[in-house]
Amino acid sequence: MIKNCEYDHVEFDAKRSTAKFCSTNCRVKAAQGIELGPQDLFGSTILGGKARLTPTLVKKAYDRQKNLDAFIKMGVAKVDWISTGISDFDALTQIPRGRITQIQGPYGVGKTTLCLNMIKGLSDKKVLYIDSEASLNPELLANLELDATKFHLYNGSADMEDIVEVIKKAASSGDYEMVIFDSLASTTTKAETEGKLTDRNIGQKAFFTHKMIHMTQMDFKRTNTAFVIINQERDKIGTYYPEKYTPGGNAVPYAASLLIQLKTTKSARYPVAKQGAKRHIYLGHEVTATIIKSKVNNPWRSATFKLHYPNPVETEVIEEAGKPAF
């Protein structure tokens, strides 16, 4: 029985009266919704003495909005962003709500200053700041014009056992728009603080960090609270080439939706004015931020932005070998 294939309209010898397609390939592509495009004359083959043109297949158009709505309906949370108030940084990335963000870099690069500027950009939103380094200066907060009624501080302990409880309570309460942990690298454990100086406490911080992430990650998602962790980059010992690592194990790098690396140099400082350079009065320094991991946007993008000092002052110059050391 000679019939026409319902997919490519080629005559074929049908063995059954119900046959609709000349081959399994045609039946599968018809089921997938793959439509025929312009036919390729150079791909013709001979079947039953007749020339059959091999079609160029064009995939059916993807309805993005329909599928996006379906994903959101099934429970995949849409990313909600918080502006940092720093326009150049926002152009690179904002801070995602309900997810974990780690900001890392060497000492002096401006991690804390960046986060304090982020709080200033949040204006009327409540923020919990965990200062495990006990290094915040009230003068600095006032110079940045932060609102004390919206700024909640915890600096009662540097023990991970205590800090995990504070973070867990903040994550489940939903009272804050953002929780900033400054910093993971400076924390310790009670076994270390209450034990002997010669005791070995390898891996304890990584254990508590792992527990903290697993106990709070879903609470941050449920309350749509942004969790920002500040961490240091330190040099690995005994490697053949320079390598960096961040304290606290791998729990944060694996669980974080966004990892931001900061870099700067002394030459990146900029003065108040021309005369300010001679007197070493600097308004701030330029920082290069690189997204080294992202589940919320495209990774491996960089941007350079200016990080301002809240109160520029004249810096004493120490001469060494005929050149200023600062």
C-alpha positions in Angstrom: 0.0 0.0 0.0 1.5 3.3 -1.1 1.0 6.2 1.3 2.4 9.7 1.9 4.5 10.3 5.1 2.7 12.9 7.3 6.1 14.3 8.3 8.2 14.8 5.1 5.4 13.9 2.6 7.4 11.2 0.8 5.7 8.2 -0.7 6.4 4.9 1.1 5.2 1.3 1.0 3.1 1.0 4.1 2.7 -2.5 5.6 -0.3 -1.4 7.8 -3.3 0.7 6.9 -2.8 2.8 10.0 0.8 3.7 9.2 1.4 7.5 9.1 5.2 7.8 8.9 7.8 6.3 6.6 10.3 5.8 9.3 10.8 5.8 13.1 13.0 8.9 12.7 10.0 10.8 11.1 7.7 9.7 13.9 10.0 10.8 16.7 10.7 14.2 15.1 7.0 14.8 14.6 6.3 13.9 18.2 9.0 16.4 19.3 7.5 19.2 17.3 10.5 19.6 15.0 9.4 21.3 11.9 10.9 21.0 8.4 13.0 23.9 7.1 14.4 24.6 3.7 15.3 21.4 1.9 18.9 20.6 1.2 19.3 19.5 -2.5 22.8 18.1 -1.8 21.5 15.8 0.9 19.1 13.9 -1.5 19.0 10.1 -1.3 17.3 7.5 -3.6 14.5 5.5 -2.1 12.5 3.2 -4.4 13.8 4.9 -7.5 12.6 8.3 -6.3 14.7 11.2 -5.2 14.1 12.0 -1.5 15.3 15.4 -0.2 16.9 15.4 3.3 15.3 18.3 5.2 17.1 20.8 7.3 15.4 20.6 10.7 14.3 23.7 12.6 13.4 23.3 16.3 10.1 24.6 17.3 10.2 28.1 19.0 10.6 28.0 22.8 7.9 29.8 24.8 10.2 31.3 27.4 7.6 33.2 29.4 5.2 30.2 29.6 7.9 27.9 30.9 9.3 30.6 33.3 5.8 31.0 34.9 5.6 27.2 35.2 9.0 26.9 36.9 8.0 29.7 39.4 4.6 28.0 40.0 6.3 24.7 40.9 8.3 26.4 43.6 11.6 27.6 42.0 12.1 31.0 43.7 12.6 34.0 41.5 15.8 35.9 42.3 15.0 39.1 44.2 17.9 41.6 44.3 19.0 44.2 46.9 20.8 47.3 45.6 24.1 48.1 47.3 23.8 51.8 46.6 27.2 51.7 44.7 26.2 52.2 41.1 29.3 50.7 39.5 29.1 47.6 41.8 25.3 47.3 41.1 26.1 47.2 37.4 28.2 44.1 38.0 25.9 42.5 40.4 23.5 43.2 43.2 23.0 41.0 46.3 20.4 38.2 46.0 17.8 37.8 48.7 17.2 34.4 50.2 20.7 33.2 49.2 24.3 33.2 50.5 26.9 35.6 49.2 30.5 35.5 50.1 32.8 38.6 49.7 36.4 37.6 49.9 39.8 39.2 49.5 43.1 40.0 51.2 43.4 42.3 54.2 43.0 46.0 53.5 41.2 45.5 50.3 38.0 47.1 51.6 35.6 44.2 52.4 34.2 45.8 55.6 34.1 49.2 54.0 32.2 47.8 51.0 29.6 46.1 53.3 29.2 49.3 55.4 28.6 51.3 52.2 26.0 48.6 51.2 24.2 49.2 54.5 24.2 52.9 53.8 22.6 52.1 50.4 19.9 50.1 52.0 18.7 53.3 53.7 15.6 52.4 55.8 16.0 48.6 55.7 17.0 46.7 58.9 20.4 45.0 58.9 22.0 42.6 61.4 25.8 43.1 61.5 27.8 40.3 63.3 31.2 41.8 64.2 33.3 38.8 65.3 36.5 40.9 64.9 35.2 43.5 67.4 36.8 46.1 65.2 34.0 48.5 64.3 34.5 52.1 65.1 31.3 54.2 66.0 33.0 57.2 64.4 33.2 55.3 61.2 29.5 54.4 61.3 28.5 58.0 62.0 30.8 59.3 59.2 29.0 57.0 56.8 25.7 58.4 58.1 24.2 55.1 59.0 20.8 55.0 60.8 21.4 53.5 64.3 17.7 52.5 64.5 18.1 50.2 61.5 21.5 48.9 62.4 21.6 46.0 64.8 24.9 44.8 66.1 26.2 41.6 67.6 29.7 41.5 68.9 29.3 39.6 72.2 31.4 36.6 71.1 33.7 35.2 68.5 32.8 31.6 69.2 31.1 29.8 66.3 28.7 28.1 68.8 27.3 31.5 69.8 27.3 33.1 66.4 25.5 30.1 64.8 22.7 30.6 67.3 22.4 34.3 66.5 22.4 33.6 62.7 19.9 30.8 63.1 17.5 33.1 65.0 17.9 36.0 62.6 17.3 33.7 59.6 14.1 32.2 60.9 12.7 35.5 62.3 12.6 37.4 58.9 13.2 40.7 60.8 16.2 41.7 58.7 16.6 42.5 55.0 20.3 41.5 55.2 22.6 39.6 57.7 26.3 40.4 57.4 28.8 38.1 59.0 32.2 40.0 59.5 34.1 37.8 59.4 34.2 34.0 59.2 38.0 34.0 59.2 38.2 35.6 62.7 35.9 33.2 64.5 37.0 30.5 66.9 35.4 27.7 68.9 34.9 27.2 72.6 37.1 24.1 72.5 39.9 26.4 71.4 39.2 29.3 73.7 38.6 27.2 76.8 41.3 24.6 76.1 45.0 24.6 76.4 47.3 26.6 74.1 49.0 23.4 72.9 45.7 21.6 72.0 45.1 20.8 68.3 41.7 21.9 67.0 42.0 21.1 63.3 38.8 21.1 61.4 36.5 22.4 64.1 35.7 25.7 62.4 34.9 23.9 59.2 32.6 21.6 61.1 30.6 24.5 62.7 30.5 26.3 59.4 29.0 23.3 57.7 26.4 23.0 60.4 25.6 26.7 60.2 25.0 26.6 56.5 22.8 23.5 56.6 20.8 24.8 59.6 20.1 28.3 58.1 20.1 28.0 54.3 16.4 27.1 54.0 15.4 29.7 56.6 17.1 32.4 54.6 15.2 31.2 51.6 11.8 31.1 53.4 12.2 34.6 54.9 13.9 36.1 51.7 16.8 37.4 53.8 20.2 38.1 52.1 23.1 36.5 54.0 26.5 38.1 53.3 29.7 36.4 54.6 32.9 38.3 54.7 36.0 36.1 54.4 39.7 36.5 54.0 42.0 35.0 51.4 45.1 33.5 52.9 48.2 31.9 51.3 48.5 28.1 51.2 51.7 26.8 52.7 53.9 24.3 50.8 52.6 24.8 47.3 54.7 25.0 44.2 53.0 28.2 43.1 51.0 30.8 45.0 47.5 29.5 46.0 44.8 31.1 48.1 42.2 29.6 50.4 39.3 31.0 52.5 39.0 29.8 56.1 36.0 27.8 57.2 36.3 24.8 54.9 34.3 24.3 51.7 30.8 24.6 53.0 30.4 28.3 52.1 32.0 28.1 48.6 29.7 25.1 47.8 26.5 26.5 49.2 26.9 30.2 48.2 25.0 31.4 45.2 27.5 34.2 44.7 31.2 34.5 45.3 32.8 37.9 44.9 36.6 38.4 45.0 38.0 41.8 45.7 41.5 43.1 44.6 43.3 46.4 44.8 46.8 47.9 44.9 48.4 50.9 46.6 48.7 52.6 43.3 44.9 52.5 43.0 44.4 55.2 45.7 43.1 58.5 44.5 43.7 61.9 46.2 41.1 64.5 47.2 42.8 66.9 44.8 46.2 67.5 43.1 47.5 69.1 46.3 46.1 66.1 48.2 48.4 63.7 46.5 51.5 65.7 47.7 50.1 65.7 51.2 49.0 62.1 51.0 45.3 62.9 51.6 43.4 60.1 49.8 39.6 60.1 49.2 39.6 56.3 48.6 40.9 53.6 46.4 39.7 51.7 43.4 38.7 48.1 43.9 38.3 45.4 41.2 35.5 42.9 41.9 35.3 39.6 40.1 32.4 37.2 40.2 34.2 33.8 40.6 31.0 31.8 41.1 27.4 32.6 40.4 24.1 30.6 40.4 22.1 33.8 39.8 23.9 35.5 36.9 27.0 35.1 34.7 30.3 34.4 36.4 33.8 35.5 35.6 32.8 39.2 35.0 34.8 42.0 36.6 34.2 45.7 37.3 36.3 48.4 38.9 34.7 50.9 41.2 35.7 53.5 43.7 35.5 52.8 47.4 35.4 56.1 49.4 36.9 56.6 52.8 34.4 58.3 55.1 36.8 60.8 56.6 40.0 61.4 54.5 42.9 62.7 56.6 46.5 63.6 56.0 48.8 60.6 56.2 52.3 60.8 57.6 55.0 60.0 55.0 57.9 57.7 56.1 60.9 58.1 53.9 62.9 55.0 53.1 65.7 54.8 50.6 64.6 58.1 49.2 61.0 56.9 48.4 57.8 57.3 50.5 56.8 54.0 52.1 53.1 54.7 52.1 
